[in-house]
Amino acid sequence: MSSKLIESISYSWIGRIIEPYLSEFEGLKITLRKAGVDQSIRMYLSIRIFWAIILAFVSLIFLIAIKIILRDFSVMLVIILPVLVLISMFVYTWIYPSYLVGERKRKLEAALPTVASYMTAMASAGVTPDRIFMALTKETIGEAIVKDSRKISRDIQVFGYDIVHALGEASIRSPSAKYSSFLEGIVGTFTSGGELQRFLEVSTETLMTDKVQSEKNFIETLGIMAELFMVMGVVAPIFFIVILAMMSMLGGSAGSSTLMMAILVYVIIPVAEMTIILLIDAQQPEL
């Protein structure tokens, strides 16, 4: 089934049902806009609900088949697991845009110093702001800002916005306060008759300094994370494994100690190490 057909079915059938309740999802609508998702709130929810229903139905059929083959298979699992699939899909629908917002924010702020430097060079040649953003659409520096520049150029060329209105819209949909401030600074300089080149030069210097400082802060954080990893990923597991082995030797329940050791090795340690990795990834500045 093609994606276009799925979108059409979802939007027509499910979208019609959820239409009266869309006003309750204004927060999600704003998040989608900041995440750069080019879908209406009705389309986004319709597609996600469609897949939630399909996955829950498929899992139910699969579990019923297992129950028929394995008579001892729990009926409760047949009922509970599809419900968990449904709930998981709804949680994913709500959380995923927030993840995209964070990713887009990092990419915008990472590309901003380089793009500001490029814009400074363009402004020094007397290029107007609208032409600068149009030129950015053809560049490969800073993918996130290039994509946003395409939207700014679209607003100007297709929708007939002036540069001030187009940059204002870009500032509103930006998840980065730093990028929004940069765009608002361009608007303020342009409307007040200030010197755009000077504003961009100062902004580039400030952004470069901030980037160097953020990388220094990350290196310091990385040292702390390395120590935390040694404690949680190496020292603590060895300590608890030794304690559990001694408890078993001193007359404790061998089955209980084995179970606890299995939980420690196969659940707690991987989860702890994965948590540390995710924390490092979340704080790592984009290059």
C-alpha positions as CSV (number, residue, x, y, z in Angstrom):
1,M,0.0,0.0,0.0
2,S,1.6,3.3,-1.1
3,S,2.1,6.1,1.4
4,K,-0.1,8.5,-0.6
5,L,-3.0,6.0,-0.4
6,I,-2.5,5.6,3.3
7,E,-2.5,9.3,3.8
8,S,-5.6,9.7,1.7
9,I,-7.5,6.9,3.6
10,S,-6.3,8.2,7.0
11,Y,-7.1,11.8,6.3
12,S,-10.6,11.0,4.8
13,W,-11.8,8.5,7.4
14,I,-9.9,9.0,10.6
15,G,-9.5,12.8,10.1
16,R,-13.3,13.2,9.8
17,I,-13.7,11.5,13.2
18,I,-11.0,13.5,15.0
19,E,-11.9,16.9,13.3
20,P,-14.1,18.1,16.2
21,Y,-11.3,17.5,18.7
22,L,-8.4,19.1,16.9
23,S,-8.6,22.3,19.0
24,E,-7.4,20.2,22.0
25,F,-4.1,19.7,20.3
26,E,-2.9,23.2,19.8
27,G,0.3,22.5,21.8
28,L,1.1,19.6,19.5
29,K,0.4,21.7,16.5
30,I,3.0,24.3,17.7
31,T,5.5,21.5,18.4
32,L,5.0,20.1,14.9
33,R,5.7,23.5,13.4
34,K,8.8,24.0,15.4
35,A,9.9,20.5,14.5
36,G,9.7,21.3,10.8
37,V,7.1,18.7,10.1
38,D,5.3,19.8,6.9
39,Q,1.9,18.2,7.8
40,S,-1.2,19.6,9.2
41,I,-2.2,18.4,12.7
42,R,-5.2,16.5,11.2
43,M,-2.9,14.7,8.7
44,Y,-0.3,13.9,11.4
45,L,-2.8,12.5,13.9
46,S,-4.8,10.6,11.3
47,I,-1.7,8.7,10.0
48,R,-0.5,7.9,13.5
49,I,-3.9,6.7,14.6
50,F,-4.2,4.6,11.4
51,W,-0.9,2.8,12.1
52,A,-1.7,2.4,15.8
53,I,-4.9,0.6,14.9
54,I,-3.2,-1.6,12.2
55,L,-0.3,-2.6,14.5
56,A,-2.7,-3.4,17.4
57,F,-4.9,-5.5,15.1
58,V,-1.9,-7.4,13.6
59,S,-0.5,-8.1,17.0
60,L,-3.9,-9.3,18.2
61,I,-4.2,-11.7,15.2
62,F,-0.6,-12.9,15.8
63,L,-1.3,-13.6,19.5
64,I,-4.5,-15.4,18.8
65,A,-2.6,-17.6,16.4
66,I,-0.1,-18.3,19.1
67,K,-2.9,-19.1,21.6
68,I,-4.4,-21.6,19.1
69,I,-1.0,-23.4,18.7
70,L,0.0,-23.1,22.3
71,R,-2.9,-23.9,24.5
72,D,-1.1,-22.9,27.7
73,F,-0.4,-19.3,26.3
74,S,-2.0,-16.7,28.6
75,V,-5.3,-15.2,27.5
76,M,-4.4,-12.1,29.4
77,L,-1.3,-11.5,27.2
78,V,-3.5,-11.8,24.1
79,I,-5.7,-9.0,25.5
80,I,-3.0,-6.8,27.2
81,L,-0.2,-6.8,24.5
82,P,-2.3,-5.2,21.7
83,V,-3.5,-2.6,24.2
84,L,0.1,-1.9,25.1
85,V,1.0,-1.6,21.4
86,L,-1.9,0.9,21.0
87,I,-0.8,2.9,24.0
88,S,2.9,2.9,22.9
89,M,1.9,4.3,19.5
90,F,0.0,7.1,21.1
91,V,2.9,7.9,23.4
92,Y,5.2,7.8,20.4
93,T,2.9,10.2,18.5
94,W,3.0,12.7,21.3
95,I,6.8,12.4,22.2
96,Y,8.4,12.1,18.7
97,P,7.8,15.7,17.6
98,S,9.5,16.9,20.8
99,Y,12.5,14.8,19.9
100,L,12.5,16.4,16.4
101,V,12.3,19.8,18.0
102,G,15.4,19.1,20.0
103,E,17.3,17.7,17.0
104,R,16.3,20.7,14.8
105,K,17.3,23.2,17.6
106,R,20.8,21.6,17.8
107,K,21.3,21.6,14.1
108,L,20.2,25.2,13.7
109,E,22.5,26.4,16.4
110,A,25.4,24.4,15.2
111,A,25.1,25.8,11.6
112,L,24.4,29.4,12.7
113,P,28.0,30.6,13.2
114,T,29.0,29.3,9.7
115,V,25.9,30.7,8.0
116,A,26.3,34.1,9.8
117,S,29.8,34.3,8.4
118,Y,28.5,33.4,4.9
119,M,25.8,36.1,5.2
120,T,28.4,38.7,6.4
121,A,30.4,38.1,3.2
122,M,27.2,38.4,1.1
123,A,26.1,41.6,2.9
124,S,29.6,43.2,2.5
125,A,29.0,42.8,-1.3
126,G,25.7,44.8,-1.0
127,V,23.4,41.8,-1.3
128,T,19.9,42.4,0.2
129,P,18.5,40.1,2.9
130,D,16.0,38.4,0.7
131,R,18.7,37.7,-1.9
132,I,21.0,36.4,0.8
133,F,18.4,33.8,2.0
134,M,17.6,32.9,-1.6
135,A,21.4,32.3,-2.2
136,L,21.4,30.1,1.0
137,T,18.9,27.7,-0.6
138,K,21.5,26.6,-3.1
139,E,24.3,26.1,-0.5
140,T,25.2,22.9,1.4
141,I,26.3,24.6,4.7
142,G,24.0,24.0,7.6
143,E,21.3,21.7,6.3
144,A,18.7,22.9,8.9
145,I,19.2,26.6,8.0
146,V,19.2,25.8,4.3
147,K,15.8,24.1,4.6
148,D,14.5,27.1,6.6
149,S,15.9,29.5,4.0
150,R,13.9,27.6,1.3
151,K,10.7,28.2,3.4
152,I,11.6,31.9,3.7
153,S,12.2,32.2,-0.1
154,R,8.9,30.3,-0.7
155,D,7.0,32.8,1.6
156,I,8.5,35.7,-0.4
157,Q,8.2,34.3,-3.9
158,V,5.0,32.2,-3.7
159,F,3.0,33.8,-0.9
160,G,4.1,37.4,-1.6
161,Y,5.4,38.1,1.9
162,D,7.9,40.9,2.4
163,I,11.3,40.0,4.0
164,V,10.2,41.3,7.4
165,H,7.0,39.2,7.5
166,A,8.9,36.1,6.1
167,L,11.6,36.4,8.7
168,G,9.0,37.0,11.4
169,E,7.3,33.7,10.5
170,A,10.6,31.9,10.4
171,S,11.4,33.2,13.9
172,I,8.0,32.0,15.2
173,R,8.5,28.5,13.9
174,S,12.1,28.2,15.1
175,P,12.7,25.9,18.1
176,S,16.0,27.8,18.8
177,A,15.9,31.1,20.8
178,K,19.4,31.9,19.5
179,Y,18.3,31.5,15.8
180,S,15.0,33.4,16.5
181,S,17.0,36.3,18.1
182,F,19.4,36.3,15.1
183,L,16.5,36.6,12.6
184,E,14.8,39.3,14.7
185,G,18.1,41.2,14.8
186,I,18.2,41.1,11.0
187,V,14.6,42.5,10.9
188,G,15.4,45.2,13.4
189,T,18.5,46.3,11.6
190,F,16.8,46.2,8.2
191,T,13.7,48.2,9.4
192,S,15.6,50.8,11.4
193,G,18.0,51.5,8.6
194,G,21.0,50.1,10.4
195,E,24.1,48.6,8.8
196,L,23.4,45.0,8.2
197,Q,27.0,44.1,7.5
198,R,28.1,45.4,10.9
199,F,25.3,43.5,12.7
200,L,26.3,40.3,11.0
201,E,30.0,40.8,11.8
202,V,29.2,41.2,15.5
203,S,26.8,38.3,15.5
204,T,29.3,36.0,13.8
205,E,32.0,36.9,16.4
206,T,29.5,36.3,19.3
207,L,28.2,33.0,17.8
208,M,31.8,31.7,17.2
209,T,32.7,32.5,20.8
210,D,29.6,30.7,22.1
211,K,30.3,27.7,19.9
212,V,33.9,27.4,21.2
213,Q,32.6,27.7,24.8
214,S,29.9,25.1,24.3
215,E,32.5,22.6,23.0
216,K,34.7,23.3,26.0
217,N,31.8,22.7,28.3
218,F,31.0,19.5,26.5
219,I,34.6,18.3,27.0
220,E,34.3,18.9,30.7
221,T,31.0,17.1,30.8
222,L,32.5,14.2,28.9
223,G,35.1,13.8,31.7
224,I,32.3,13.6,34.3
225,M,30.4,11.1,32.1
226,A,33.5,8.9,31.7
227,E,33.8,8.7,35.5
228,L,30.1,8.0,35.8
229,F,30.4,5.3,33.2
230,M,33.3,3.7,35.1
231,V,31.3,3.6,38.3
232,M,27.9,2.5,36.9
233,G,29.2,0.3,34.0
234,V,32.3,-1.3,35.5
235,V,32.8,-0.9,39.3
236,A,29.2,-1.2,40.5
237,P,28.3,-4.3,38.4
238,I,31.5,-6.2,39.6
239,F,30.8,-5.2,43.2
240,F,27.2,-6.5,43.1
241,I,28.1,-9.7,41.2
242,V,30.7,-10.5,43.9
243,I,28.2,-9.7,46.6
244,L,25.6,-12.0,45.0
245,A,28.1,-14.8,44.6
246,M,29.2,-14.6,48.2
247,M,25.5,-14.5,49.4
248,S,24.9,-17.7,47.4
249,M,28.0,-19.4,48.8
250,L,27.1,-18.4,52.4
251,G,23.8,-20.2,52.3
252,G,21.5,-17.9,50.4
253,S,19.0,-19.2,47.8
254,A,21.0,-20.2,44.7
255,G,17.9,-19.7,42.5
256,S,17.2,-16.2,43.8
257,S,20.9,-15.2,43.5
258,T,21.0,-16.5,39.9
259,L,17.8,-14.6,39.0
260,M,19.1,-11.4,40.6
261,M,22.4,-11.8,38.8
262,A,20.6,-12.4,35.4
263,I,18.5,-9.3,36.0
264,L,21.7,-7.3,36.8
265,V,23.6,-8.5,33.8
266,Y,20.9,-8.6,31.2
267,V,18.7,-5.6,32.3
268,I,20.2,-3.2,34.8
269,I,23.7,-2.9,33.3
270,P,22.6,-2.5,29.7
271,V,19.9,0.1,30.7
272,A,22.4,2.0,32.8
273,E,25.0,2.1,30.1
274,M,22.4,3.0,27.4
275,T,21.2,5.9,29.6
276,I,24.7,7.3,29.9
277,I,25.2,7.0,26.1
278,L,21.9,8.8,25.5
279,L,22.9,11.6,28.0
280,I,26.2,12.1,26.2
281,D,24.5,12.1,22.8
282,A,21.9,14.7,24.0
283,Q,24.7,17.0,25.2
284,Q,27.1,16.6,22.3
285,P,27.2,19.8,20.2
286,E,26.6,19.3,16.5
287,L,29.6,19.8,14.3
